[in-house]
C-alpha cells in the first residue's frame, strides 16, 4: 500500500498504558471543562509537550511562554505546565500517534523524526534543501497550508505553529575540508533524510537521540554528528570534536499543535488567545534561531563575539564552491528522488504544487 496511507499497526496493539494515559489526559481536561464553557474566573489547566530540553528554544522561549506568558495573556484563565520532548519518557518517533490518540493533547514534534510515519511532512526540511534562513522562510510559507491539511486530515491535529532550531551542521572529531571527506565516517544523524544523505556521501549513518550525541562521540560510537550550531555548543561538542562545517545540512523544524478534540473542547476565546500567542512565539523563535546560527558558529570557534568561548576552539570549515555544487547535485539527483521513493506519487505532486517554484526543481510523478 502507498506509504502515505500507512497507519502503523502498532497503534492497534498498544499496551494498556496508552489507554490509561488517554483516560488520564482526558480526565484532566474534562475536569476543567465539565460544566461547558468556563466562566471568566474558571481556570483551564494544560499540559504541554515542548521542544528539546537544555537548548535556547525551550529554556528562553517555550518554557516562559507556557509557564507565565499564556497565563498573563488570558487574565489567569489558562494555566499551563510544559515538559520537554526528550524529558518525559516519550518517544519522538511516536508523537503523531500520541497526539492523534489524545495521549498528548498539546505537543511538539520534530518533522524529520516523525517522517518515518509521514515523510510528506518533512518536505520543508529535506537535507541540504535550504542553505540559508531566507530560503528556509520561503520554503515553509509555501508549504504551511498543505502541512496543516495533512496534520488535520490524517492525524486529527490542529497546526498552531512551526518552530525552527539553528542550522544543523557537521561536527567531526578529525579534520576535513569538504562534504566528500565524510566517506567512511560514522555520523550521528537524527532522521531518515539525514541518514540517506550521509549514505549518498559514502558515510555510515548512526541514528541517535540528541541527548546521546556527546557520549556517542566520547565513546567512539560515531566520528561526526549532525546537530545545531548553538545546541551543539550548549551540550559541549567542542569538548569532543575539533572541526565544524559552515553549510546547513538541515534546520530541525518542528510543529506545535493540538489534538483536535482537545482543541475544540476549549472555549473559542481561549483558542484565539493561544493561537495568537503561539504565532508571536513562533516569530520570536525564528528570529532567535537566525541569530543563534551565527552565534553557534562563533562560540564553537572561539570568536571574540561569543562571551563564553570553549577551552579548545574548533576549526571552521567554510562551505566551498565544490560543496555548493555538490549540494545542488545531491538535491536533484538524490535527495528528492529518495524522498519521493519513500513517500509516493502524492508527495511528488505536493512538491510540484507548492515547492517546485521556490527551488526551481520539479520531480517526476508517476
N, C-alpha and C positions, 0 to 999 in steps of 0.2 A: 504494500500500500504506500502511497506517497508519504514522505517524511512529515510533511506539514499536517497531515490528518492523523498522525500517530498520537494516541493517548496512552501514556505509559501504563502497562498492565500492573505495575507495582501499586498504582493508586487503588485498584480494586482489592488488593490484598494487604492493605496497610494494617499494621498491628493495632491492638486495642488502644495504644497510647494516643494515636491520631484521633480516634473517636472521642476519647476523653478530653484531648486538647481542644477539639472543636466545641465540645459541650462547655468546657470551661470558658473559652473565649466568648461564646455567645451568651453564657450566663452572665458574664461580667458586663457585656454590652447591654443585654436586656435589662439588667438591674438599673442602668442609668436611664433607660427609655421605657420603663414598664408602664408608665401612665401616658403614653403618647408623647407629643412634643412637650419638652420640659418648659416650665415657667422660667422667667429670666433668672430666678435665684437658684435654679437647679444646676447641677454640675454633671457634665459628661466626662467620663474618665476614659482616656485612650491609652493603649499600649502600642508603641511604635517600634518597629524593627528598622534601624537606620543603616548607615553605611559601615565601612570598615573601622574598627577601633584604632586608637592611637595615631590617627592622622588628622590633619587640619580640618578637613571637611566635617568630620564628626565632632571633634572637640571644640572647634571655634564657631561652627555654624549650625549643624543639625541639633546637637545637644542643647545649646542655649535656646534655639527656636522652640523646641518642643517642651522644654522644662520651664521656660519663663515667658518667652515672647508670645506664644499662642494663648496663654492664659491672660496676658495683658490685652491682646487684641480682642479677645472675646469677653472682656469685662468679668473674668473669673468663671465663665460658663464652661470652658474647656480646660481640663487639667490632664496633662499627658506625661508619661514616662517613656524613655527610649532606651533600647538595648542595641548594641552594635551587631551587625550582621554576623560577625565572626566571634561573638562573645556570649551567645546564649545556647550553644549546643545545636543550632540549626545548620543544615547543610545548604550552602548557597545554590547548589545544583537543583534543589527541590523547591525553591521559593515560588515558582509559578504554580506548582500544585498546592503548596501550603496556603497560598493566597486564594487560589480558586476554591479550595475547601473551606476557607474561613478560619483555618488554624492561625494564620497571621492576617488579621483584618486590615492592618495598615503596615506596609513594609516596602523595603527596597530590594532590588535585585540587580546584580551586575549583568548587563546584556550579554557579554561574552561568555559568562558562566552558564546562564540558562539557555544559551544557544544549543546546548545538547538536546534539549526538548524542542526548541523552536528556533532554528537557525535564521529564520526570516527576521527576527528581532534585531539581529546583530549586523544588519546591512550597513548601519551608520558607523560601525567601529571595526570594520574589517582591517586586518593588518596592513600597515603602510598606506592606507587609503588617504588619510588627511595629514599631511606633513606639518601643518601649522593650524593655529586656532581659528583664523578667518575661514579656512576651508572647512574645518570641522563645524563651525556655526552654520554655514550654508547647507552642509550635508544634513544636519539634524533638523533644521527648519523645513527642508524639503520633504523629509520623511516623517515628521512628527504626527501628522494626521493619520497616516497609514499605520504607524506604530500604535496609536490609540485604538484604532479599529481592530487590529489583531488582538490586542490585550482584552478588549471588551468582548469581542465575539467568540474568541476561542478559550478565554480563561476567566471570564467574568471579573475582570479587573478594570477599574476606572483609573486611567492615567492622570496623575496630578503634577508630575514634574520629571524632568530629565536632568540628571546631575553629571558632572564630569570631574575626574581627577586630573592632576597634572600629567603631562605626556609620559607615556611608558616607554622606557628606553632600555638598551642593553647595558648591563653591568657585568664585567668579567674579571676574573682573578689574574689572568695572564694578558699581556699586551696583544692588541690587534689594530689593524689600520682600516678595515673595511668590512662590510657585511659578509663578503666572501670568506673572510677569515673564520667564520663560525663553523665551517666544515669540520665535522668530527667532534665538536664540543657538546657536552651535555648541558642543556639550557633549561632553566626553570621557566615554565610557561603557566598561564592561568586559564587557557581556553583552547577549544578545538582549533579556532582560526590561527592563534599564535603558534600552536603546535604544527599545523600544516605548513605555515610559513617557514619555520625552522627546518622542517623536513626538506622543503624546497631548496634551502640553503645548504643542505648536506649535514645539518646538525642533528642532535639526538634530543628531542623534546622530552621533558620530565614535568608533568603537570603536578603542581604543589600548591597548597593554600598559601596565601600571603604570609600568614603568621609563622610558617615553617621555612621561609626563604633563607634567613640568616643562618639557621642551624644547618640547613642543607649545604650551603656554601662552606661553612666551617668544617663540616664532616666530609667534604669532598664528594657528596652525593651528586652535585652539579658543579660545572665550571663557570657558568654565567647565569644571569637571571634577567628576565624582563619584568620591570616594575616601574612605578612612578619616579620621576626625578626627585621630588621632595619627600615622598613617602619612603623611598629607598634611603635617603639621608636620615630620616627620622627614626628608622628602625636599625640604623647602624651599618649600612652596606659599605661605607668607606673603611670599616674595620676589617672587612673580609674580601673586598675586591679592590682592584687598582685602576681599572680603565672604564670609562663610561662613554657611550656613543651619543652624538648630538641629534640623531634622527628619531622622530617619534615612530615607534612601532605600532602603538595604538594609544587610546586615551582613557580606557577604563570607564566608559559610560555606564550609567545605571539609571533605572527608572524608579520613581517613587509612586506608589499607587495604593488603592484600597479595594478590598473585596466589595463588589457592587452591592450586595445585600447589606453589608455593614455600612457602606457609604450612604445608601438610600434610607437607612434607618435613622440617620441624623437629621435634625431639623434643617430646612433649606438655608436659613440664615447662617447656621454654623458651618454648613458645607461651603458657603460662599466665603466665610472668614478663612477657612482652611485653604480653599483653592487660591484665594488672593495672596495669602501669606506664603504658601509654598511657591507660587510663581515668583514672588520677590526674593525668597530664599534661593531659588534656582539662579536668578540673576547674580546674586552675591557670590554663590559658589563658582559660577563660570568666570566671573571677574577675578576671583582669587586664584582659580586654577591656572589662569593665564599668567598671573604674577608668579605663582609658585613654580611653574615650569621653569622659568628663568632663574628663580631663586634656588631651586633644587640643584641646577647645574652649578650655580655659583657656590653653594655650600659644599657640594661634593668635591669641587676642585679647589676649595680654599680661597676663593676670590675675596678681595677686601670688602666687597659689598655685603658679605654674609657676616653677621656678628658672632657666629659660633663655628668657626671652621674646624674640620676634622683634624685629628692628630697627624694623619697621613693623607694629605690632599691627593685626590685622584687625578689621573690624566684624562683630559677631554679629547675624544677622537671626533673631529668635525665630520659631518656628512660631506663626502667628496662628490664631485661631478659623476664619478663612476657609481657611487651609491645611489645618486638620484636617478641615473639612467637605469640602474638595476631595479629600483623601486617601481618605475613605470612598467618595465617588462614583467615584473612579478604580479602587478595588479592585473594586467591584461591577459597574461599567459597562464597564470597560476591561481592567484587569489580569487578572482571572480569565477573562473571555471570550477575550481574546487568547491566554492560556496554553493554554486548552482547544483553541482552534483549531490551535495548533502541536502540541499533544500528543495529542489524540484522546479518544475516549469513555472509555478506560481511566483516563486521568488525572482526568477528571471524577468517575468512580466512586471513585478513590482519595481525591480531595479530600473528597467527601461522607462517605466512611467514616472518615477519620482527622482531618480538619481543619475540617469544617463547624461542629462544636460549639465549637471553640476560637474561631473568628472570627465565628460567628453569620451565616454566609453559605453558602448552598448554590448549586451550579452545575447547570445543565441538562445532562443526559446523554442524548444522542440515539443 
